[in-house]
Amino acid sequence: MKTLNSIFAVNLAVSNRCTANCIYCPKDRGESATNTLMGLDTFNIIVRRMIDEDIIARYGLRTIRLGENGDLFLNANSITMLRTIRARFPRIHIELFNHFLMARRDIADVVLRERLVDAIYMNIDGVFEMYHLIKKVNFDAVISNLAYFIKARDSLGLSIPVHVRALTLKNYVETLSNNFNSYPSQLSDRTLKPRDDFHEIKTYVNKILNPGLDSFKKTYPALWSEREALKNKLTNIKAYACPHLFRIQTEIYISPDGKWYLCCLDSKQELIIGDLTKESFADLINSETRKNYISNLIHRDYLKNGGPCGTVHCCQLYHKNNFISQCIKSMTGYSHVINRIYHLWRK
C-alpha cells in the first residue's frame, strides 16, 4: 500500500488533564503516556523537527491544533507554546479546543492582544445545573470567561471565531437507548429522564456569540466513553468503516511524551506510530507501523490494530433514530473519499 504523504494538521496534546469530568468522555485519558503535561523540552524538539523538515512545504501542513485530549491551559507553558507556534509558523492556522473554564481574562487578553489563535471550538451541552451534571464544571464561570473573550475580541475588531457545539443529555440518553438498549455508563441516576433543552442552550448562548462571526450547532454523539459497556454489543465488526480514516491518513496526533498516536479517539494514546523526540516526521510518515495501521483500517481488520479499534462501533456518529444511524453507518465508508476531494479542492 502506498502511504499518503499529505499531512494537513498536527494535533498537540500538551495536556492529558482536564478540569471537566464529562459524561461523554472516557476516563482513561492518556493512560499509556508517561507524562500528563508536555514539557517545553519535548515541545521544542517537535517544533525544531517541523522546521528542519519543512513540513509545511513538504507535506502541505495547514493547521496546528492544541487542546487535543485535555485542557491546554492546565499546562503552565501553554502561552509560551502558542507564542512559539505563531512566531515559527506565521501562516499556519492555529486552532484550540477548550471549554473556557481556565481561559480566564488574563489569558484571554494575551491570546487576543498577540493574535495567538485563529479559531476556537467548544461544547456547551446544557445550562446551569444540567451543564454541571454533564461536565462537573461551574457553568457561570465558563460563560463569564466566554462572554469576556468575545466582547474583548469584538472591541479589537479581530476575526477569531468561536464555534460552539451542543450535545444534550436527552439526545445522548435516547441515542444509547434506541441504538443499543443501553444507558450512559457514567450517569449514576438510572431513573433520570432529561428534557430536551437544546433550544434553551441555543437561546442562552446566542445572546453571547457574534452571529456574524461565531457559530452554534447541534452535534451528535460518538460513544467512545461507552467502549467497555458496549463491547459485547458488537456482532459484526466488518460492518463498520473507520469514520476517522481520512484524518488518520492526513493528520498527526502527538501525546505529551512526544509520541505520535493513531487517532483522536485513542483516549489512552496506546496505538503508537513512533516517538517524534527521537525519530523524524519523514521516517514515521513512511514507517511500516503507520502503513500497517492504515491498511488494517482500510481492510477493516480492526482487531489487528487492537486498542480502541476493537470497538470501532463506538467511534461512529449516531442519531437517536436507529434508521438514521444505519444510514450514517452506510455513508461512513465513503467519508474518506469525500474528505479527500474536499481538501484537494481547497488547494
C-alpha angles and dihedrals in degrees: 000000000000109000116229111245100194112107110185100172143022115207115201119201095200087165133032089186124093133189090214125075098200126190089220096055129075120249095223095078110164095345092150094050121093094215129045093199127045112238123222092246091058092043093050092049090054093047091048091052090049090053096042092049092042091224092179093063097029100048105016097250111187108162140041116192129195125191096056108154097353150019107295092199089067085071107084089212096054096107091047089052093050091049091051094050092048092048096044097039106030095166096047119107108240117205132183132203108204140141093215100237091117095032091096125174095268090053092045091051092054094043092050099039092051096038091234098161138038102198140005129208124198143157126233104182100172143353130254111328094010092053090051092047091054100039106018087229131122108260096201092055092050093048092046091054093044093049091049092050093051095045092048092045093051092047088056092047093236125159100220106136123209111212112202122195127190130204110178121214090235090057091049094048094047093045091055093044097047097042102035108009086240139125130225106281092215097048105094097189103078092182095058114121105185120204123233103266099166095116090047089054091046094050093048097045096043089061087066103037125082104239092206093059113013129064139213122196142163115249131199127229130261108195103223092133089057097057095115094043094047102036091101092049092071109101102163115023092182090063090073127076119207103259092202098049095115093050091047089052095048108027137065124218116200124194125213086264091060092250122141108233123191108245146004089244091056090098094174090050088226103138098079124189094182149301115283092195088065106024133051125251089240093054093050095042088056097035124129089234092060093043091052094048092051093043090053090052093048092050092040092240089144097157090062088063093043121184115074092349088073088069097042090150087071091057094061127098112247137198124207087240105077093209091056089048089055090051090051089050091053093050094046091076089068098040095097090055092050091047093050092051090050094051092046089051090051090057 
